[in-house]
Amino acid sequence: MAGDILKDATRSKGDCAGVFEYDGDVGYFYLYETPPDRDSKVTGAIHVLTGASDFDESDVEIRWNADETVVGLLIRQRLWAAFDSTSERAHGGDYRPNVDPILPVTIASCFQTQ
């Protein structure tokens, strides 16, 4: 359904970003360090899907939680992957239509009130 998708959201401090990249065949959600004094670098990656997607760019959102410690990938307003930026721990991934995402309750709850 979708062609290439590239979405990102940088934390307000400008030091960290969540990035979703889908090239029409493979999609990953990345955690980037984005310090102002040196080049950006990937510090984590979560496999989201391989093959054709059933969503478009407009269905994808990258969002930080209220205290900007967790960044999440939402597809059709459902959290599918997330990084805890303090520990760089990865959660979720492996998107499949008509299947519920698997994430810890503590991570998923970060996005329920937004």
Short mmCIF file of the C-alpha atoms (twelve columns), coordinates in Angstrom:
data_MODEL
# 
_entry.id   MODEL 
# 
loop_
_atom_site.group_PDB 
_atom_site.id 
_atom_site.type_symbol 
_atom_site.label_atom_id 
_atom_site.label_alt_id 
_atom_site.label_comp_id 
_atom_site.label_asym_id 
_atom_site.label_seq_id 
_atom_site.Cartn_x 
_atom_site.Cartn_y 
_atom_site.Cartn_z 
_atom_site.pdbx_PDB_model_num 
ATOM 1   C CA . MET A 1   0.000  0.000  0.000  1 
ATOM 2   C CA . ALA A 2   2.610  2.553  1.060  1 
ATOM 3   C CA . GLY A 3   5.737  3.634  -0.689 1 
ATOM 4   C CA . ASP A 4   8.673  5.045  1.196  1 
ATOM 5   C CA . ILE A 5   7.907  6.508  4.627  1 
ATOM 6   C CA . LEU A 6   10.228 8.573  6.810  1 
ATOM 7   C CA . LYS A 7   8.846  10.099 10.008 1 
ATOM 8   C CA . ASP A 8   10.656 11.469 13.040 1 
ATOM 9   C CA . ALA A 9   10.190 13.370 16.272 1 
ATOM 10  C CA . THR A 10  13.007 15.058 18.159 1 
ATOM 11  C CA . ARG A 11  12.843 15.570 21.916 1 
ATOM 12  C CA . SER A 12  12.454 19.249 22.880 1 
ATOM 13  C CA . LYS A 13  16.050 19.325 24.216 1 
ATOM 14  C CA . GLY A 14  17.177 18.408 20.690 1 
ATOM 15  C CA . ASP A 15  19.425 15.593 21.928 1 
ATOM 16  C CA . CYS A 16  17.435 12.507 20.898 1 
ATOM 17  C CA . ALA A 17  14.974 11.472 18.183 1 
ATOM 18  C CA . GLY A 18  12.706 8.605  17.254 1 
ATOM 19  C CA . VAL A 19  12.713 7.823  13.526 1 
ATOM 20  C CA . PHE A 20  10.588 5.409  11.493 1 
ATOM 21  C CA . GLU A 21  11.926 4.427  8.087  1 
ATOM 22  C CA . TYR A 22  10.135 2.184  5.595  1 
ATOM 23  C CA . ASP A 23  11.618 1.688  2.130  1 
ATOM 24  C CA . GLY A 24  8.653  -0.130 0.597  1 
ATOM 25  C CA . ASP A 25  9.989  -3.486 1.740  1 
ATOM 26  C CA . VAL A 26  11.459 -3.199 5.255  1 
ATOM 27  C CA . GLY A 27  10.542 -0.886 8.130  1 
ATOM 28  C CA . TYR A 28  12.535 -0.059 11.270 1 
ATOM 29  C CA . PHE A 29  12.023 2.272  14.204 1 
ATOM 30  C CA . TYR A 30  15.291 3.862  15.354 1 
ATOM 31  C CA . LEU A 31  16.490 5.744  18.393 1 
ATOM 32  C CA . TYR A 32  19.008 8.421  17.410 1 
ATOM 33  C CA . GLU A 33  21.310 10.511 19.539 1 
ATOM 34  C CA . THR A 34  21.267 14.004 18.056 1 
ATOM 35  C CA . PRO A 35  23.782 16.012 20.099 1 
ATOM 36  C CA . PRO A 36  24.429 19.548 18.844 1 
ATOM 37  C CA . ASP A 37  28.217 19.162 19.055 1 
ATOM 38  C CA . ARG A 38  28.667 15.992 16.922 1 
ATOM 39  C CA . ASP A 39  27.030 13.818 14.269 1 
ATOM 40  C CA . SER A 40  23.840 11.900 14.971 1 
ATOM 41  C CA . LYS A 41  24.091 8.166  15.558 1 
ATOM 42  C CA . VAL A 42  21.691 5.266  15.868 1 
ATOM 43  C CA . THR A 43  21.648 3.844  19.377 1 
ATOM 44  C CA . GLY A 44  18.794 1.368  18.914 1 
ATOM 45  C CA . ALA A 45  16.688 -0.304 16.233 1 
ATOM 46  C CA . ILE A 46  13.404 -2.208 16.304 1 
ATOM 47  C CA . HIS A 47  12.242 -4.277 13.335 1 
ATOM 48  C CA . VAL A 48  8.694  -3.203 12.520 1 
ATOM 49  C CA . LEU A 49  7.838  -5.056 9.324  1 
ATOM 50  C CA . THR A 50  9.119  -6.798 6.233  1 
ATOM 51  C CA . GLY A 51  7.097  -6.843 3.021  1 
ATOM 52  C CA . ALA A 52  4.183  -4.772 1.847  1 
ATOM 53  C CA . SER A 53  2.497  -2.571 4.415  1 
ATOM 54  C CA . ASP A 54  -1.219 -2.015 4.807  1 
ATOM 55  C CA . PHE A 55  -0.747 1.564  6.053  1 
ATOM 56  C CA . ASP A 56  0.253  4.914  4.580  1 
ATOM 57  C CA . GLU A 57  2.448  7.723  5.843  1 
ATOM 58  C CA . SER A 58  -0.626 9.477  7.244  1 
ATOM 59  C CA . ASP A 59  -1.227 6.437  9.514  1 
ATOM 60  C CA . VAL A 60  2.206  6.768  11.159 1 
ATOM 61  C CA . GLU A 61  3.067  9.011  14.098 1 
ATOM 62  C CA . ILE A 62  6.188  9.327  16.238 1 
ATOM 63  C CA . ARG A 63  5.449  10.755 19.666 1 
ATOM 64  C CA . TRP A 64  7.292  11.416 22.943 1 
ATOM 65  C CA . ASN A 65  5.518  10.768 26.244 1 
ATOM 66  C CA . ALA A 66  4.772  13.691 28.586 1 
ATOM 67  C CA . ASP A 67  8.156  13.712 30.355 1 
ATOM 68  C CA . GLU A 68  10.042 12.925 27.119 1 
ATOM 69  C CA . THR A 69  11.688 9.758  28.407 1 
ATOM 70  C CA . VAL A 70  9.896  7.344  26.051 1 
ATOM 71  C CA . VAL A 71  9.440  7.755  22.301 1 
ATOM 72  C CA . GLY A 72  6.871  5.644  20.512 1 
ATOM 73  C CA . LEU A 73  5.887  4.578  17.031 1 
ATOM 74  C CA . LEU A 74  2.135  4.629  16.550 1 
ATOM 75  C CA . ILE A 75  0.452  3.075  13.535 1 
ATOM 76  C CA . ARG A 76  -3.212 3.958  13.214 1 
ATOM 77  C CA . GLN A 77  -3.061 5.439  16.720 1 
ATOM 78  C CA . ARG A 78  -1.826 2.181  18.288 1 
ATOM 79  C CA . LEU A 79  1.586  1.983  19.919 1 
ATOM 80  C CA . TRP A 80  3.691  -0.652 18.100 1 
ATOM 81  C CA . ALA A 81  7.235  0.111  19.194 1 
ATOM 82  C CA . ALA A 82  8.945  2.284  21.788 1 
ATOM 83  C CA . PHE A 83  12.317 3.202  23.228 1 
ATOM 84  C CA . ASP A 84  13.019 4.217  26.795 1 
ATOM 85  C CA . SER A 85  15.586 6.917  26.087 1 
ATOM 86  C CA . THR A 86  17.123 6.749  29.565 1 
ATOM 87  C CA . SER A 87  18.015 3.056  29.283 1 
ATOM 88  C CA . GLU A 88  17.893 2.820  25.458 1 
ATOM 89  C CA . ARG A 89  15.744 -0.281 25.990 1 
ATOM 90  C CA . ALA A 90  13.641 -1.320 22.987 1 
ATOM 91  C CA . HIS A 91  10.063 -2.589 23.196 1 
ATOM 92  C CA . GLY A 92  7.610  -3.997 20.653 1 
ATOM 93  C CA . GLY A 93  7.902  -4.152 16.908 1 
ATOM 94  C CA . ASP A 94  6.824  -6.887 14.494 1 
ATOM 95  C CA . TYR A 95  3.748  -5.104 13.163 1 
ATOM 96  C CA . ARG A 96  1.044  -7.335 11.711 1 
ATOM 97  C CA . PRO A 97  -2.479 -6.339 10.696 1 
ATOM 98  C CA . ASN A 98  -5.280 -7.618 12.938 1 
ATOM 99  C CA . VAL A 99  -2.839 -8.568 15.716 1 
ATOM 100 C CA . ASP A 100 -2.404 -6.732 19.016 1 
ATOM 101 C CA . PRO A 101 0.983  -5.106 19.697 1 
ATOM 102 C CA . ILE A 102 3.033  -6.627 22.512 1 
ATOM 103 C CA . LEU A 103 4.519  -3.997 24.830 1 
ATOM 104 C CA . PRO A 104 4.986  -3.769 28.597 1 
ATOM 105 C CA . VAL A 105 2.026  -2.125 30.338 1 
ATOM 106 C CA . THR A 106 4.337  0.490  31.864 1 
ATOM 107 C CA . ILE A 107 5.461  1.582  28.386 1 
ATOM 108 C CA . ALA A 108 2.021  1.439  26.758 1 
ATOM 109 C CA . SER A 109 0.506  3.448  29.603 1 
ATOM 110 C CA . CYS A 110 2.877  6.352  28.826 1 
ATOM 111 C CA . PHE A 111 0.800  7.051  25.706 1 
ATOM 112 C CA . GLN A 112 -2.747 6.361  26.900 1 
ATOM 113 C CA . THR A 113 -3.448 9.800  28.343 1 
ATOM 114 C CA . GLN A 114 -2.076 11.853 25.480 1 
# 
